[in-house]
């Protein structure tokens, strides 16, 4: 359903065009169905929406993350506090992490068609993006724990994770299947 509000947010969003040469020689990402293409545009539009203190939905999303990670469903967490740092946010205010929340990897993967194959298999661009994120977080965990990384190495690990999201988005999405079953 396209409303004036969603039309304004999605205005100007384009996916990577497919050249005639690419189509003739079956190079590049697999074309998407109309439904998946619409979902792709919606994901790209969501990537443009910054965290807003004024939007109650944004805090509800944070509260949902808190409840899922802590198992404390029904408890309303304070908007800021040490409890966010304990969950892995960089500080006591999760909004600071959300300003650049690693959406670039997803944005590039979606725009360049790197999630087209898993999206077609799953029938959902959103599910493919979710699985890529699960795979990315698992990759980060394995790399961090297995390599005994320290905070001084965190920038390098995050750069490598961004590269993984950019070059191996479909593999990350596929690799998450074992974790989700």
Secondary structure, 3 states (H helix, E strand, C coil): CCCHHHHHHHCCCCCCCCCHHHHHCCCCCCCCCHHHHHHHHHHHHHHHCCCCCCCHHHHHHHHHHHHHHHCCCCCCCCCCCHHHHHCCCCCCCHHHHHCCCCHHHHHHHHHCCCCHHHHHHHCCHHHHHHHHHHHHHHHHHHHHHHCCCCHHHHHHHHHHHHHHHHHCHHHHHHHCHHHHC
